[in-house]
């Protein structure tokens, strides 16, 4: 049996140990709380958005052209589809359902060879000109007239002229202009496409950047195809970067072109008429 004095000494040592342990644990908790506060403050600093009104994203590169009839690359199409509009577009993620854009309605003949589109009224181009069915007709005829080598226009020649025709250029020379004009025609408020034969993906083709509608009057004023045979021969298959609409834009879409410095930057601003 331990002496009474020894038991008191052991008791005081035990109490002292517990007191020291409590103080150590309290200090640890305080350090942990302070550490958590510092981490939260660092996270808040990292989440600070310096330019909340600016949307920045990385892309594959700059556009090659701003001309819808010339465009055959994704970077150019991203800009073109923000400035110009097609007749119709895909409905969400569907590739077989469509929504109206510059066309209010459309129909296909029983034999699958005639596509008719009613053109929306009250739409303005960015320069203030009104959209008309003639602009739509001109846009597709102009594309086939330009038809640069390696471009997207083969997707219109095949359904309109037949499976063996992929270009305006043949062994006998250029396809006659009268033949091109017979494939896209205006009928009142409607634009009519006269296909060679039924062509199932024709509507899908119209949804892409090469289906964009340009302003006929503005295009001609800027040196583009004026509707004549001579102009057709002069502008067919332009050199790279040689299209009259290479670096200028005038669409009906949600954005207008403010400036483009190739390889440096491109700036779009909101459509003033929307």
C-alpha positions as a printed NumPy array, in Angstrom:
array([[   0.   ,    0.   ,    0.   ],
       [   1.364,    3.405,   -1.116],
       [   1.788,    6.173,    1.477],
       [  -0.86 ,    8.887,    1.598],
       [   1.606,   11.573,    0.46 ],
       [   2.606,    9.522,   -2.552],
       [  -1.029,    9.129,   -3.667],
       [  -1.547,   12.922,   -3.543],
       [   1.593,   13.47 ,   -5.595],
       [   0.411,   11.044,   -8.276],
       [  -3.046,   12.698,   -8.306],
       [  -1.508,   16.164,   -8.837],
       [   0.698,   14.848,  -11.641],
       [  -2.338,   13.315,  -13.345],
       [  -4.343,   16.523,  -13.103],
       [  -1.412,   18.536,  -14.437],
       [  -1.077,   16.184,  -17.412],
       [  -4.77 ,   16.53 ,  -18.231],
       [  -4.552,   20.333,  -18.002],
       [  -1.551,   20.487,  -20.349],
       [  -3.261,   18.108,  -22.796],
       [  -6.394,   20.285,  -22.813],
       [  -4.358,   23.422,  -23.524],
       [  -2.5  ,   21.7  ,  -26.368],
       [  -5.721,   20.474,  -27.933],
       [  -7.302,   23.932,  -27.665],
       [  -4.313,   25.528,  -29.366],
       [  -4.49 ,   22.916,  -32.156],
       [  -8.159,   23.69 ,  -32.703],
       [  -7.355,   27.397,  -32.916],
       [  -4.586,   26.761,  -35.472],
       [  -6.936,   24.56 ,  -37.493],
       [  -9.677,   27.223,  -37.502],
       [  -7.206,   29.914,  -38.526],
       [  -5.866,   27.618,  -41.251],
       [  -9.369,   26.986,  -42.599],
       [ -10.093,   30.714,  -42.68 ],
       [  -6.871,   31.366,  -44.603],
       [  -7.743,   28.621,  -47.127],
       [ -11.241,   30.075,  -47.618],
       [  -9.782,   33.552,  -48.187],
       [  -7.319,   32.123,  -50.741],
       [ -10.177,   30.333,  -52.56 ],
       [ -12.2  ,   33.568,  -52.668],
       [  -9.217,   35.375,  -54.172],
       [  -8.764,   32.635,  -56.797],
       [ -12.473,   32.777,  -57.778],
       [ -12.451,   36.518,  -58.385],
       [ -13.511,   37.287,  -61.985],
       [ -11.623,   40.285,  -63.297],
       [ -13.745,   40.847,  -66.416],
       [ -17.258,   39.527,  -65.665],
       [ -18.691,   40.955,  -68.92 ],
       [ -16.089,   39.281,  -71.147],
       [ -16.424,   35.711,  -72.421],
       [ -13.076,   34.129,  -73.288],
       [ -12.609,   30.693,  -74.771],
       [  -9.89 ,   28.759,  -76.563],
       [ -10.512,   27.706,  -80.153],
       [  -8.615,   25.91 ,  -82.909],
       [  -7.457,   29.122,  -84.58 ],
       [  -8.643,   32.136,  -86.48 ],
       [ -10.985,   32.1  ,  -89.498],
       [  -9.682,   31.664,  -93.036],
       [ -12.513,   33.682,  -94.545],
       [ -15.712,   35.546,  -93.705],
       [ -17.402,   34.554,  -96.988],
       [ -20.129,   31.895,  -96.5  ],
       [ -19.72 ,   30.574, -100.047],
       [ -15.969,   30.154,  -99.583],
       [ -15.94 ,   28.856,  -96.002],
       [ -15.041,   25.201,  -95.561],
       [ -13.43 ,   25.241,  -92.089],
       [ -14.774,   25.216,  -88.549],
       [ -13.05 ,   28.403,  -87.34 ],
       [ -14.583,   30.455,  -90.164],
       [ -17.986,   28.82 ,  -89.715],
       [ -18.069,   29.817,  -86.023],
       [ -17.89 ,   33.487,  -87.013],
       [ -20.143,   33.207,  -90.058],
       [ -22.924,   31.492,  -88.126],
       [ -22.867,   34.282,  -85.53 ],
       [ -23.279,   36.995,  -88.185],
       [ -25.277,   35.344,  -90.973],
       [ -28.382,   33.141,  -90.833],
       [ -29.672,   30.211,  -92.918],
       [ -33.222,   29.432,  -94.012],
       [ -33.585,   26.695,  -91.398],
       [ -31.495,   25.112,  -88.661],
       [ -31.314,   21.898,  -86.673],
       [ -33.793,   21.543,  -83.83 ],
       [ -31.531,   21.134,  -80.797],
       [ -29.391,   18.015,  -81.059],
       [ -31.567,   16.443,  -83.741],
       [ -30.144,   15.997,  -87.238],
       [ -33.515,   15.192,  -88.806],
       [ -35.787,   17.828,  -87.247],
       [ -35.551,   21.511,  -88.151],
       [ -36.688,   24.924,  -86.962],
       [ -37.412,   27.977,  -89.137],
       [ -34.917,   30.836,  -89.249],
       [ -35.159,   33.086,  -92.324],
       [ -37.838,   30.817,  -93.765],
       [ -41.167,   30.681,  -91.957],
       [ -42.299,   27.419,  -93.56 ],
       [ -41.278,   24.981,  -96.265],
       [ -42.61 ,   22.018,  -98.175],
       [ -41.356,   19.293, -100.474],
       [ -43.161,   18.046, -103.56 ],
       [ -44.505,   14.494, -103.706],
       [ -41.709,   13.449, -106.078],
       [ -39.05 ,   14.896, -103.742],
       [ -37.575,   17.15 , -106.416],
       [ -38.993,   20.58 , -105.505],
       [ -38.304,   22.367, -102.229],
       [ -40.212,   25.578, -101.484],
       [ -39.388,   28.069,  -98.691],
       [ -41.515,   31.004,  -97.606],
       [ -39.171,   33.893,  -96.747],
       [ -39.678,   35.773,  -93.506],
       [ -40.782,   39.412,  -93.751],
       [ -39.533,   42.303,  -91.602],
       [ -35.932,   41.099,  -91.372],
       [ -33.114,   43.596,  -91.869],
       [ -29.481,   43.135,  -92.778],
       [ -26.958,   44.902,  -90.571],
       [ -26.681,   47.781,  -93.06 ],
       [ -30.444,   48.392,  -92.852],
       [ -31.458,   46.729,  -96.13 ],
       [ -34.571,   44.53 ,  -96.022],
       [ -34.287,   40.791,  -96.572],
       [ -36.12 ,   39.693,  -99.76 ],
       [ -36.578,   36.403, -101.614],
       [ -34.184,   37.778, -104.26 ],
       [ -31.423,   37.881, -101.642],
       [ -31.993,   34.202, -100.941],
       [ -31.957,   33.284, -104.631],
       [ -28.815,   35.347, -105.163],
       [ -26.996,   33.773, -102.199],
       [ -27.199,   30.243, -103.6  ],
       [ -26.597,   31.217, -107.225],
       [ -23.63 ,   33.329, -106.155],
       [ -22.137,   30.368, -104.302],
       [ -22.312,   28.159, -107.386],
       [ -20.95 ,   30.951, -109.572],
       [ -17.956,   31.444, -107.26 ],
       [ -17.352,   27.714, -106.656],
       [ -13.696,   27.752, -105.691],
       [ -11.747,   24.505, -106.013],
       [ -11.888,   22.481, -102.813],
       [ -14.823,   24.484, -101.476],
       [ -18.268,   23.466, -100.189],
       [ -20.351,   24.175, -103.307],
       [ -20.247,   20.576, -104.517],
       [ -22.943,   19.935, -101.906],
       [ -25.336,   22.055, -103.981],
       [ -24.215,   20.947, -107.439],
       [ -24.832,   17.267, -106.68 ],
       [ -28.521,   17.554, -105.658],
       [ -29.315,   20.291, -108.193],
       [ -27.472,   18.944, -111.243],
       [ -27.108,   15.231, -110.569],
       [ -24.673,   12.796, -108.934],
       [ -22.   ,   13.258, -111.616],
       [ -21.804,   17.047, -111.188],
       [ -19.703,   18.433, -108.388],
       [ -18.547,   21.729, -109.863],
       [ -19.398,   24.609, -112.183],
       [ -16.431,   23.575, -114.319],
       [ -16.858,   20.791, -116.849],
       [ -14.798,   19.414, -119.749],
       [ -16.813,   21.701, -122.031],
       [ -16.298,   24.808, -119.903],
       [ -18.459,   26.473, -117.276],
       [ -22.012,   25.276, -116.699],
       [ -24.229,   27.809, -118.516],
       [ -25.415,   30.572, -116.208],
       [ -28.991,   30.066, -117.358],
       [ -28.819,   26.506, -116.012],
       [ -27.609,   27.707, -112.609],
       [ -30.376,   30.309, -112.467],
       [ -32.995,   27.678, -113.314],
       [ -32.131,   25.703, -110.18 ],
       [ -33.033,   28.459, -107.674],
       [ -36.003,   30.698, -108.464],
       [ -38.24 ,   33.267, -106.801],
       [ -41.997,   32.69 , -106.757],
       [ -43.606,   35.613, -104.936],
       [ -42.656,   35.343, -101.264],
       [ -41.217,   31.889, -101.869],
       [ -37.85 ,   30.607, -103.049],
       [ -37.903,   27.357, -105.014],
       [ -35.092,   24.806, -105.41 ],
       [ -35.427,   22.501, -108.421],
       [ -33.488,   19.318, -107.738],
       [ -32.244,   16.85 , -110.316],
       [ -33.65 ,   13.957, -108.283],
       [ -34.822,   13.32 , -104.705],
       [ -31.973,   14.058, -102.314],
       [ -32.577,   13.082,  -98.703],
       [ -29.927,   15.249,  -96.946],
       [ -30.786,   18.481,  -98.783],
       [ -32.321,   20.142,  -95.713],
       [ -29.284,   19.251,  -93.621],
       [ -27.016,   20.937,  -96.184],
       [ -29.008,   24.162,  -95.927],
       [ -28.321,   24.375,  -92.177],
       [ -24.569,   24.877,  -92.444],
       [ -22.509,   28.028,  -92.986],
       [ -22.63 ,   27.661,  -96.789],
       [ -26.413,   28.019,  -96.538],
       [ -26.085,   31.561,  -95.139],
       [ -28.027,   34.37 ,  -96.797],
       [ -26.182,   37.477,  -98.001],
       [ -27.476,   40.876,  -99.105],
       [ -27.599,   40.959, -102.925],
       [ -27.425,   44.745, -103.295],
       [ -24.61 ,   45.115, -100.772],
       [ -22.633,   42.242, -102.311],
       [ -22.787,   43.734, -105.81 ],
       [ -21.834,   47.162, -104.443],
       [ -18.726,   45.533, -102.973],
       [ -17.62 ,   44.033, -106.281],
       [ -19.286,   40.632, -106.119],
       [ -21.161,   38.77 , -108.864],
       [ -23.581,   41.12 , -110.594],
       [ -25.751,   38.46 , -112.198],
       [ -24.067,   38.503, -115.611],
       [ -22.143,   35.866, -117.56 ],
       [ -19.068,   38.114, -117.734],
       [ -19.02 ,   38.517, -113.958],
       [ -19.509,   34.757, -113.581],
       [ -16.433,   34.045, -115.67 ],
       [ -14.383,   36.669, -113.854],
       [ -15.224,   35.567, -110.311],
       [ -15.34 ,   31.796, -110.765],
       [ -12.815,   29.937, -108.591],
       [ -11.204,   32.949, -106.871],
       [  -7.695,   32.734, -105.497],
       [  -7.331,   32.104, -101.787],
       [  -8.49 ,   35.24 , -100.012],
       [  -9.671,   36.723, -103.305],
       [ -13.419,   36.644, -102.74 ],
       [ -15.02 ,   40.112, -102.628],
       [ -16.612,   39.13 ,  -99.293],
       [ -13.411,   37.67 ,  -97.875],
       [ -13.023,   40.189,  -95.052],
       [ -16.376,   41.997,  -94.823],
       [ -19.786,   40.878,  -93.547],
       [ -23.398,   42.007,  -93.688],
       [ -25.81 ,   39.447,  -92.312],
       [ -29.051,   39.241,  -90.361],
       [ -27.7  ,   37.293,  -87.389],
       [ -27.377,   38.313,  -83.731],
       [ -23.91 ,   39.841,  -84.168],
       [ -22.332,   42.341,  -86.553],
       [ -18.698,   42.418,  -87.592],
       [ -16.866,   45.33 ,  -85.952],
       [ -13.339,   44.516,  -87.134],
       [ -11.127,   41.642,  -88.242],
       [  -7.351,   41.69 ,  -88.182],
       [  -6.354,   38.216,  -89.424],
       [  -4.119,   36.397,  -86.99 ],
       [  -4.655,   39.04 ,  -84.3  ],
       [  -8.298,   39.453,  -83.328],
       [ -11.877,   39.597,  -84.512],
       [ -14.592,   41.66 ,  -82.828],
       [ -18.353,   41.23 ,  -83.098],
       [ -20.994,   43.538,  -81.643],
       [ -24.694,   43.097,  -81.047],
       [ -27.059,   43.425,  -84.016],
       [ -28.569,   46.904,  -83.673],
       [ -31.918,   45.743,  -85.081],
       [ -32.545,   43.02 ,  -82.506]])
